[in-house]
Amino acid sequence: MKIRTKRFFRNPMVLLGILLCFVASLISFSHGVADFNQNKQGFFKGNISFEENREHSFKTSKVVVKKLTERGGNSISIMATDDSTSESIYVRLYNVDKPSTFFIPGNASQKNIGNIVKDFSQYRDINNFYQASLPNAEGLLNGVGRVNIIKLTDDEIEGEIIIMANNAEGEQAQLSWSKFKASIQ
């Protein structure tokens, strides 16, 4: 038995297999820790595209959520900015009291707001701002959005956002497959 055990561990394929299992376990553990930390501090991730560009990932841990009392009800503003691209998402919802689905602009007298900013560092260029309330190049008001709030407490919010918005020239931007979780300030 001892002779076979020694031969077993001297086989380079066995050692390579053990080493690969160890590396795979280490990588899996590090991704699990990163996901745990991301969920703990808050995150915003999704896919974003602008008319002339292909869809790409939007990911950040910098999410600012504020809850205010205004116009006779509770409003919530959500802002997320991706540091690597300077793209930003801004949403303001009115009459938010519980988890629910909110539409942008919506049919209420107080219209919800959904904006996508292509490059936050070029704030003076009006074509960087895509708003759900602006018409497209053909003059159609086709900007829409939906915010599905899954969890809402006094301290935390979690949900999903989809926005289709236009800039002043009628070019379109889309935010899809996005999820967020953040602390409320």
C-alpha positions in Angstrom: 0.0 0.0 0.0 2.7 2.5 0.9 4.4 2.0 -2.4 1.2 2.8 -4.4 0.6 5.9 -2.3 4.0 7.2 -3.0 3.7 6.5 -6.7 0.2 8.1 -6.7 1.5 11.5 -5.4 4.6 11.4 -7.7 2.4 11.3 -10.7 2.5 14.8 -12.3 -1.1 14.6 -13.5 -2.3 14.0 -9.9 -0.3 16.9 -8.6 -1.6 19.1 -11.4 -5.2 18.1 -10.7 -4.8 18.9 -7.0 -3.2 22.2 -7.8 -6.0 23.1 -10.2 -8.6 22.2 -7.6 -6.9 24.4 -5.1 -6.7 27.4 -7.5 -10.3 27.0 -8.5 -11.4 26.9 -4.9 -9.4 30.0 -4.1 -10.9 31.9 -7.0 -14.5 30.8 -6.1 -14.0 31.9 -2.5 -12.6 35.3 -3.5 -15.6 35.9 -5.8 -18.0 34.9 -3.0 -16.3 37.4 -0.7 -16.5 40.2 -3.3 -20.2 39.5 -3.9 -20.9 39.5 -0.2 -19.1 42.8 0.3 -20.9 44.3 -2.7 -24.3 43.4 -1.3 -23.3 44.7 2.1 -22.3 48.2 0.9 -24.8 48.6 -2.0 -24.6 48.2 -5.7 -26.1 49.2 -9.1 -25.5 47.0 -12.1 -27.1 46.7 -15.5 -26.6 47.1 -19.2 -26.6 50.5 -20.9 -26.5 51.5 -24.6 -26.5 54.7 -26.5 -27.8 55.0 -30.1 -24.3 54.9 -31.7 -22.7 52.4 -29.3 -23.3 48.7 -28.4 -24.7 47.7 -25.1 -22.1 47.5 -22.3 -22.1 46.9 -18.5 -22.9 49.6 -16.0 -21.6 48.7 -12.6 -20.9 50.7 -9.5 -21.0 50.5 -5.7 -21.6 54.3 -5.5 -25.4 54.5 -5.2 -27.1 57.4 -3.4 -30.7 57.0 -2.4 -32.6 59.8 -0.6 -36.1 59.7 0.8 -37.9 63.0 1.1 -41.4 64.2 2.0 -42.6 66.6 -0.7 -45.7 67.5 -2.6 -47.9 65.7 0.0 -46.1 62.3 -0.1 -42.9 60.4 0.1 -40.4 60.7 -2.8 -37.3 58.7 -3.4 -34.4 59.7 -5.6 -31.8 57.2 -6.8 -28.5 58.2 -8.4 -25.7 55.9 -9.5 -22.5 56.9 -11.3 -20.1 54.6 -13.0 -16.6 55.9 -12.3 -15.0 54.1 -15.2 -17.3 55.6 -17.8 -18.7 58.7 -16.1 -22.2 57.5 -17.1 -24.9 58.2 -14.6 -28.5 57.1 -13.8 -31.0 59.4 -12.0 -34.5 58.4 -11.0 -37.1 60.3 -8.9 -40.3 58.6 -7.8 -43.3 60.2 -6.1 -45.8 58.7 -3.6 -43.5 55.8 -2.6 -44.9 54.2 0.5 -44.3 50.5 0.0 -42.7 48.0 -2.5 -44.4 48.3 -5.8 -43.9 49.0 -9.5 -43.6 52.6 -10.6 -43.7 53.8 -14.2 -41.8 56.7 -15.8 -43.2 59.2 -16.4 -46.5 57.6 -15.2 -50.1 58.8 -15.3 -50.2 60.7 -12.0 -50.2 64.5 -11.8 -46.6 64.3 -10.4 -44.6 62.7 -13.2 -41.8 60.4 -12.2 -38.4 61.2 -13.6 -35.9 58.9 -15.4 -32.6 60.3 -16.8 -29.5 58.8 -18.2 -26.3 60.9 -18.4 -23.8 59.7 -21.0 -20.8 61.6 -19.6 -21.2 63.3 -16.2 -17.9 65.3 -16.7 -19.4 67.1 -19.7 -22.4 68.5 -17.9 -22.6 71.6 -20.1 -23.4 69.5 -23.3 -27.2 69.2 -23.4 -26.8 66.1 -25.7 -25.3 64.2 -22.8 -28.6 64.2 -21.0 -31.2 61.6 -22.0 -34.7 62.1 -20.5 -37.7 59.9 -20.6 -39.8 63.0 -21.2 -38.0 64.1 -24.5 -39.2 63.0 -28.0 -37.1 60.9 -30.4 -35.8 62.1 -33.8 -39.2 61.6 -35.4 -40.9 63.7 -32.7 -42.5 60.7 -30.8 -42.6 60.7 -27.0 -41.4 57.2 -26.7 -39.3 57.6 -23.5 -40.5 55.3 -20.8 -39.3 53.5 -17.7 -40.2 51.1 -15.0 -38.9 50.8 -11.4 -39.8 47.7 -9.6 -39.1 48.2 -5.9 -38.8 44.7 -4.3 -37.7 45.7 -0.8 -38.3 49.0 1.0 -37.5 49.7 4.6 -36.6 52.9 6.5 -32.9 52.1 5.9 -32.7 50.1 2.7 -34.1 49.8 -0.8 -33.7 47.1 -3.4 -35.1 46.8 -6.9 -34.8 46.9 -10.7 -34.9 49.7 -13.2 -35.5 49.9 -17.0 -35.3 53.3 -18.8 -35.6 54.3 -22.4 -34.8 58.0 -22.9 -33.9 60.5 -25.6 -31.6 63.5 -25.7 -32.3 66.9 -27.3 -31.3 65.7 -30.7 -33.6 62.7 -30.5 -30.9 60.1 -30.0 -31.9 57.2 -27.7 -30.3 55.6 -24.7 -31.5 52.5 -22.9 -30.8 51.0 -19.5 -31.8 47.4 -19.2 -31.4 44.4 -16.9 -30.4 46.6 -14.0 -30.6 45.8 -10.3 -29.8 47.9 -7.3 -29.5 47.7 -3.6 -28.6 50.6 -1.3 -28.9 52.3 2.0 -31.4 55.2 2.2 -29.9 58.5 3.4 
